[in-house]
Amino acid sequence: MPMLLFDGEFVGTREQDRRLSGLFAAAEHRQERMRAIKSRCGILCSGCGYRASMGCGGCMAIKRPFWGEICPLKTCCEARGLENCGRCGEFPCEVLVQFAFDERQGDGGRRIEQCRAWSLQ
């Protein structure tokens, strides 16, 4: 049976497969997280219907939102040097809650839960 030095120890083929598949799964999970984390407020940009049609690269990549001059959540996070609202000591603030539960554009608080999950990573 072929042996391979893996993390300082020799392992057999089945063990190699198991460890490599774990490494690939972890790398894939990190890549998926990076594709999803493109907003400051917890919206998963990968599921946004406007992303392709408006050519939006996500608020972490654009200077000005396509929907208006400013986004108060984007502006706040950037001014504080935060990746997203979940990293803020005032999370969830009144502005984020208003956005999350807005009658027309809200998502019933899903973005707040997403920011909470990001803050734990």
Backbone as ProteinMPNN parsed JSONL, in Angstrom:
{"seq_chain_A": "MPMLLFDGEFVGTREQDRRLSGLFAAAEHRQERMRAIKSRCGILCSGCGYRASMGCGGCMAIKRPFWGEICPLKTCCEARGLENCGRCGEFPCEVLVQFAFDERQGDGGRRIEQCRAWSLQ", "coords_chain_A": {"N_chain_A": [[0.85, -1.176, 0.0], [0.644, 2.214, -0.877], [2.364, 4.774, 0.862], [2.168, 7.962, 2.388], [3.666, 10.927, 3.446], [2.02, 12.894, 5.665], [1.142, 15.751, 7.211], [3.34, 15.355, 8.926], [3.285, 12.626, 9.505], [3.252, 9.212, 8.404], [0.782, 7.938, 6.288], [-1.769, 5.674, 5.099], [-3.428, 4.88, 1.944], [-6.313, 5.028, 2.161], [-6.583, 6.637, 4.421], [-5.256, 8.881, 3.476], [-7.045, 9.693, 1.468], [-9.286, 10.316, 3.058], [-8.313, 12.432, 4.649], [-7.508, 14.292, 2.692], [-9.978, 14.782, 1.448], [-11.284, 16.063, 3.529], [-9.724, 18.386, 3.707], [-10.242, 19.523, 1.179], [-13.009, 19.957, 1.416], [-13.063, 21.853, 3.484], [-11.712, 23.971, 2.244], [-13.47, 24.509, 0.133], [-15.714, 25.321, 1.586], [-14.727, 27.71, 2.723], [-14.341, 29.207, 0.364], [-17.007, 29.39, -0.564], [-18.136, 30.868, 1.517], [-16.753, 33.283, 1.147], [-17.743, 34.023, -1.342], [-20.379, 34.517, -0.673], [-20.271, 36.469, 1.338], [-20.518, 39.558, 0.775], [-21.7, 41.773, 1.465], [-22.315, 44.444, 3.761], [-24.379, 44.483, 5.519], [-25.493, 41.974, 5.894], [-26.967, 40.829, 3.865], [-27.09, 38.214, 1.53], [-25.326, 38.375, -1.177], [-25.089, 36.638, -3.316], [-27.606, 35.654, -3.731], [-29.054, 37.756, -4.683], [-31.277, 39.34, -6.865], [-30.708, 41.613, -8.293], [-28.022, 41.737, -8.667], [-26.64, 40.731, -11.049], [-28.078, 42.05, -13.124], [-27.698, 44.753, -12.563], [-25.026, 44.939, -12.518], [-23.644, 44.775, -10.113], [-21.092, 44.444, -7.77], [-21.271, 43.85, -5.14], [-21.442, 45.399, -1.912], [-19.014, 45.58, -0.638], [-17.225, 45.826, -2.615], [-17.955, 47.908, -4.282], [-18.028, 51.486, -4.791], [-20.212, 53.223, -4.606], [-23.612, 52.561, -3.948], [-25.867, 50.985, -6.279], [-28.499, 51.667, -6.0], [-28.792, 54.175, -4.931], [-27.378, 57.268, -3.625], [-25.99, 56.88, -1.192], [-25.48, 54.258, 1.248], [-26.504, 53.874, 4.43], [-25.658, 51.815, 6.143], [-23.476, 50.596, 4.903], [-21.766, 52.833, 4.804], [-21.423, 53.336, 7.557], [-20.173, 50.928, 8.509], [-17.784, 51.014, 7.025], [-16.675, 53.423, 7.946], [-16.104, 52.702, 10.53], [-14.299, 50.746, 10.142], [-15.1, 48.099, 9.83], [-15.867, 44.762, 8.766], [-18.503, 43.857, 8.503], [-21.847, 44.47, 9.762], [-22.258, 42.719, 11.904], [-19.907, 42.646, 13.31], [-19.84, 44.819, 14.896], [-19.879, 46.687, 17.95], [-22.29, 47.756, 18.661], [-24.202, 46.169, 17.588], [-27.326, 44.507, 17.184], [-27.974, 47.465, 15.548], [-30.298, 50.264, 15.546], [-30.675, 51.218, 12.937], [-29.976, 49.032, 11.29], [-31.935, 47.201, 12.103], [-34.245, 48.566, 11.262], [-33.859, 48.467, 8.459], [-33.888, 45.671, 8.092], [-36.492, 44.955, 8.764], [-38.123, 46.455, 7.168], [-41.117, 47.255, 5.45], [-41.319, 47.104, 2.606], [-38.744, 46.465, 1.562], [-37.5, 44.828, 3.365], [-36.302, 41.804, 5.006], [-37.412, 40.285, 6.944], [-35.68, 40.011, 9.076], [-33.657, 38.244, 8.447], [-31.15, 39.123, 7.53], [-30.023, 40.153, 9.82], [-29.644, 37.861, 11.368], [-27.806, 36.604, 9.691], [-25.599, 38.349, 9.856], [-25.06, 37.975, 12.553], [-24.245, 35.295, 12.515], [-21.935, 35.556, 10.899], [-20.396, 37.039, 12.644], [-19.589, 35.196, 14.485], [-17.778, 33.637, 13.22]], "CA_chain_A": [[0.0, 0.0, 0.0], [1.463, 3.428, -0.904], [2.326, 5.594, 2.073], [2.433, 9.364, 2.119], [3.891, 11.744, 4.629], [0.915, 13.844, 5.736], [1.195, 16.434, 8.507], [4.381, 14.801, 9.775], [3.167, 11.191, 9.764], [2.964, 8.401, 7.23], [-0.581, 7.413, 6.303], [-2.12, 4.84, 3.955], [-4.259, 5.451, 0.896], [-7.646, 5.404, 2.654], [-6.413, 7.782, 5.326], [-4.933, 10.017, 2.598], [-8.304, 10.124, 0.852], [-10.129, 10.927, 4.08], [-7.739, 13.729, 5.033], [-7.588, 15.216, 1.552], [-11.36, 15.195, 1.242], [-11.551, 17.056, 4.574], [-9.067, 19.638, 3.319], [-10.995, 20.093, 0.056], [-14.294, 20.436, 1.928], [-12.809, 23.09, 4.23], [-11.379, 25.016, 1.266], [-14.702, 24.832, -0.578], [-16.541, 26.081, 2.523], [-14.161, 29.064, 2.796], [-14.639, 29.889, -0.895], [-18.439, 29.703, -0.59], [-18.327, 31.971, 2.463], [-16.255, 34.508, 0.543], [-18.677, 34.423, -2.402], [-21.612, 34.975, -0.047], [-20.039, 37.657, 2.148], [-20.175, 40.71, -0.045], [-22.463, 42.913, 1.962], [-22.005, 44.896, 5.115], [-25.579, 44.384, 6.357], [-25.96, 40.606, 6.052], [-27.619, 40.298, 2.669], [-26.249, 37.318, 0.756], [-25.34, 38.922, -2.538], [-25.221, 35.568, -4.296], [-29.019, 35.435, -3.97], [-29.699, 39.024, -5.055], [-31.72, 39.416, -8.249], [-30.175, 42.813, -8.944], [-26.574, 41.638, -8.787], [-26.219, 40.632, -12.447], [-28.716, 43.048, -13.983], [-27.157, 46.084, -12.272], [-23.568, 44.857, -12.53], [-23.199, 45.064, -8.76], [-20.096, 43.532, -7.231], [-21.434, 43.776, -3.692], [-21.077, 46.686, -1.32], [-17.618, 45.597, -0.224], [-16.411, 46.073, -3.802], [-18.376, 49.104, -5.016], [-17.902, 52.745, -4.053], [-21.546, 53.79, -4.394], [-24.652, 51.58, -4.273], [-26.615, 51.259, -7.507], [-29.852, 52.111, -5.675], [-28.816, 55.542, -4.423], [-26.101, 57.919, -3.375], [-25.295, 56.243, -0.072], [-26.156, 53.273, 2.087], [-26.025, 54.203, 5.766], [-24.992, 50.668, 6.766], [-22.157, 50.511, 4.251], [-20.994, 53.981, 5.258], [-21.111, 53.137, 8.972], [-19.167, 49.863, 8.632], [-16.512, 51.477, 6.477], [-16.14, 54.447, 8.846], [-15.617, 52.021, 11.744], [-13.317, 49.74, 9.749], [-15.693, 46.781, 10.077], [-16.237, 43.971, 7.601], [-19.954, 43.839, 8.414], [-22.545, 44.943, 10.967], [-22.128, 41.748, 12.978], [-18.649, 42.891, 14.028], [-19.989, 46.093, 15.609], [-20.252, 46.628, 19.355], [-23.676, 48.219, 18.798], [-25.037, 45.252, 16.819], [-27.904, 45.115, 15.98], [-28.372, 48.852, 15.785], [-31.643, 50.642, 15.098], [-30.694, 51.358, 11.471], [-30.01, 47.687, 10.721], [-33.257, 46.636, 12.403], [-35.2, 49.215, 10.353], [-33.661, 47.889, 7.126], [-34.26, 44.258, 8.099], [-37.94, 44.769, 8.909], [-38.833, 47.398, 6.308], [-42.254, 46.596, 4.794], [-41.115, 46.865, 1.175], [-37.426, 45.934, 1.199], [-36.958, 44.012, 4.452], [-36.226, 40.357, 4.837], [-37.897, 39.649, 8.164], [-34.596, 39.838, 10.031], [-32.642, 37.257, 8.022], [-29.825, 39.743, 7.429], [-29.491, 40.274, 11.185], [-29.148, 36.526, 11.729], [-26.605, 36.341, 8.903], [-24.517, 39.118, 10.486], [-24.753, 37.289, 13.818], [-23.46, 34.095, 12.15], [-20.615, 36.004, 10.453], [-19.631, 37.532, 13.792], [-19.088, 34.032, 15.216], [-16.768, 32.925, 12.402]], "C_chain_A": [[0.899, 1.244, 0.0], [1.277, 4.223, 0.392], [2.725, 7.015, 1.694], [2.657, 10.075, 3.443], [2.85, 12.852, 4.626], [0.912, 14.453, 7.121], [2.183, 15.771, 9.461], [4.256, 13.324, 10.084], [2.857, 10.465, 8.457], [1.556, 7.828, 7.359], [-0.829, 6.616, 5.031], [-3.092, 5.549, 3.026], [-5.64, 5.878, 1.398], [-7.568, 6.625, 3.559], [-6.07, 9.044, 4.528], [-6.207, 10.589, 2.004], [-9.19, 10.862, 1.851], [-9.608, 12.32, 4.439], [-7.813, 14.744, 3.903], [-9.011, 15.679, 1.315], [-11.782, 16.2, 2.308], [-10.941, 18.407, 4.247], [-9.828, 20.321, 2.178], [-12.334, 20.656, 0.522], [-14.117, 21.746, 2.681], [-12.498, 24.242, 3.281], [-12.623, 25.462, 0.504], [-15.631, 25.672, 0.304], [-16.044, 27.52, 2.634], [-14.477, 29.849, 1.53], [-16.108, 30.283, -0.968], [-18.742, 30.869, 0.337], [-17.875, 33.287, 1.851], [-17.166, 34.966, -0.597], [-19.932, 35.03, -1.795], [-21.415, 36.288, 0.702], [-19.569, 38.789, 1.249], [-20.921, 41.928, 0.433], [-21.991, 43.271, 3.355], [-23.154, 44.563, 6.063], [-26.127, 42.974, 6.51], [-26.729, 40.038, 4.884], [-26.626, 39.384, 1.96], [-26.343, 37.728, -0.707], [-25.526, 37.841, -3.599], [-26.682, 35.282, -4.617], [-29.769, 36.672, -4.423], [-30.028, 39.051, -6.542], [-31.168, 40.606, -9.012], [-28.688, 42.697, -9.262], [-26.108, 41.638, -10.243], [-26.787, 41.763, -13.286], [-28.16, 44.454, -13.769], [-25.623, 46.097, -12.291], [-22.958, 45.157, -11.165], [-22.208, 44.001, -8.288], [-20.196, 43.357, -5.738], [-20.879, 45.032, -3.039], [-19.656, 46.726, -0.783], [-16.711, 45.961, -1.396], [-16.771, 47.367, -4.531], [-18.208, 50.348, -4.148], [-19.267, 53.314, -3.678], [-22.585, 52.751, -4.779], [-25.426, 51.972, -5.53], [-27.982, 51.839, -7.214], [-29.918, 53.533, -5.137], [-27.427, 56.082, -4.161], [-25.304, 57.242, -2.268], [-26.149, 55.132, 0.526], [-25.63, 53.537, 3.495], [-25.299, 53.051, 6.454], [-23.597, 50.468, 6.197], [-21.245, 51.613, 4.772], [-20.537, 53.8, 6.705], [-20.015, 52.086, 9.154], [-17.801, 50.342, 8.149], [-15.865, 52.528, 7.381], [-15.542, 53.823, 10.106], [-14.566, 50.955, 11.438], [-13.794, 48.309, 9.978], [-16.036, 46.077, 8.776], [-17.748, 43.977, 7.396], [-20.547, 44.265, 9.749], [-22.4, 43.998, 12.15], [-20.882, 41.937, 13.822], [-18.715, 44.141, 14.91], [-20.408, 45.869, 17.069], [-21.674, 47.068, 19.617], [-24.665, 47.327, 18.039], [-26.108, 44.623, 17.696], [-28.406, 46.515, 16.305], [-29.77, 49.119, 15.214], [-31.734, 50.731, 13.577], [-30.772, 49.982, 10.808], [-31.375, 47.042, 10.933], [-34.316, 47.244, 11.481], [-35.089, 48.642, 8.947], [-34.195, 46.461, 7.08], [-35.768, 44.036, 8.137], [-38.762, 45.793, 8.119], [-39.928, 46.65, 5.539], [-41.981, 46.228, 3.347], [-39.808, 46.129, 0.867], [-36.829, 45.002, 2.25], [-36.979, 42.528, 4.16], [-36.644, 39.614, 6.11], [-36.811, 39.348, 9.181], [-33.529, 38.839, 9.638], [-31.254, 37.863, 7.959], [-29.189, 39.919, 8.807], [-28.916, 38.933, 11.624], [-27.886, 36.172, 10.958], [-25.415, 37.092, 9.483], [-24.095, 38.462, 11.796], [-23.89, 36.062, 13.531], [-22.05, 34.491, 11.702], [-19.769, 36.445, 11.635], [-19.032, 36.387, 14.601], [-18.001, 33.286, 14.472], [-15.395, 33.506, 12.627]], "O_chain_A": [[1.829, 1.32, 0.803], [0.175, 4.32, 0.932], [3.527, 7.226, 0.783], [1.942, 9.856, 4.421], [2.799, 13.659, 3.698], [0.702, 13.747, 8.107], [1.91, 15.636, 10.654], [5.053, 12.802, 10.862], [2.276, 11.034, 7.533], [1.185, 7.299, 8.407], [-0.184, 6.847, 4.009], [-3.521, 6.672, 3.29], [-6.09, 6.981, 1.088], [-8.394, 7.533, 3.466], [-6.531, 10.137, 4.855], [-6.432, 11.799, 2.025], [-9.77, 11.901, 1.534], [-10.382, 13.274, 4.522], [-8.139, 15.91, 4.124], [-9.235, 16.851, 1.01], [-12.564, 17.105, 2.019], [-11.557, 19.448, 4.476], [-10.037, 21.534, 2.199], [-12.747, 21.723, 0.068], [-14.932, 22.657, 2.535], [-12.965, 25.362, 3.488], [-12.81, 26.653, 0.258], [-16.259, 26.617, -0.173], [-16.849, 28.452, 2.639], [-14.842, 31.023, 1.602], [-16.426, 31.394, -1.39], [-19.517, 31.759, -0.014], [-18.546, 34.306, 2.018], [-17.343, 36.167, -0.8], [-20.491, 35.972, -2.356], [-22.308, 37.135, 0.7], [-18.375, 38.951, 0.999], [-20.784, 43.007, -0.142], [-21.343, 42.473, 4.032], [-22.943, 44.382, 7.262], [-27.135, 42.785, 7.192], [-27.11, 38.868, 4.912], [-25.456, 39.735, 1.805], [-27.335, 37.45, -1.38], [-26.067, 38.113, -4.67], [-26.976, 34.722, -5.674], [-30.994, 36.645, -4.538], [-29.158, 38.811, -7.379], [-31.16, 40.609, -10.243], [-28.159, 43.483, -10.048], [-25.273, 42.456, -10.626], [-26.065, 42.373, -14.074], [-28.153, 45.261, -14.698], [-25.004, 47.143, -12.102], [-21.872, 45.73, -11.08], [-22.468, 42.803, -8.399], [-19.303, 42.777, -5.122], [-19.952, 45.653, -3.559], [-19.141, 47.807, -0.497], [-15.563, 46.357, -1.196], [-15.97, 47.871, -5.318], [-18.241, 50.268, -2.92], [-19.456, 53.823, -2.573], [-22.462, 52.12, -5.829], [-25.615, 53.157, -5.806], [-28.583, 52.451, -8.097], [-31.014, 54.047, -4.91], [-26.426, 55.424, -4.444], [-24.094, 57.053, -2.39], [-27.364, 55.079, 0.336], [-24.426, 53.432, 3.729], [-24.409, 53.29, 7.27], [-22.649, 50.2, 6.936], [-20.096, 51.363, 5.135], [-19.385, 54.084, 7.033], [-19.04, 52.321, 9.868], [-16.785, 50.098, 8.798], [-14.647, 52.526, 7.563], [-14.589, 54.353, 10.678], [-14.01, 50.339, 12.347], [-12.999, 47.419, 10.28], [-16.446, 46.711, 7.804], [-18.227, 44.087, 6.267], [-19.833, 44.402, 10.742], [-22.419, 44.447, 13.296], [-20.814, 41.433, 14.944], [-17.745, 44.474, 15.591], [-21.194, 44.971, 17.37], [-22.22, 46.787, 20.684], [-25.828, 47.692, 17.869], [-25.831, 44.246, 18.834], [-29.18, 46.704, 17.243], [-30.333, 48.294, 14.495], [-32.753, 50.362, 12.993], [-31.546, 49.788, 9.87], [-31.906, 46.403, 10.025], [-35.183, 46.532, 10.975], [-36.103, 48.359, 8.31], [-34.881, 46.086, 6.129], [-36.266, 43.043, 7.605], [-39.953, 45.972, 8.374], [-39.699, 45.549, 5.037], [-42.371, 45.149, 2.902], [-39.781, 45.259, -0.003], [-35.753, 44.444, 2.035], [-37.592, 42.067, 3.197], [-36.27, 38.459, 6.319], [-37.006, 38.51, 10.062], [-32.592, 38.602, 10.401], [-30.274, 37.197, 8.297], [-27.969, 39.844, 8.948], [-27.823, 38.877, 12.189], [-26.992, 35.519, 11.496], [-24.327, 36.527, 9.591], [-22.906, 38.403, 12.11], [-22.908, 35.82, 14.232], [-21.076, 33.84, 12.081], [-18.554, 36.248, 11.634], [-18.062, 36.592, 15.331], [-17.366, 32.394, 15.034], [-14.423, 33.042, 12.031]]}, "name": "protein", "num_of_chains": 1, "seq": "MPMLLFDGEFVGTREQDRRLSGLFAAAEHRQERMRAIKSRCGILCSGCGYRASMGCGGCMAIKRPFWGEICPLKTCCEARGLENCGRCGEFPCEVLVQFAFDERQGDGGRRIEQCRAWSLQ"}
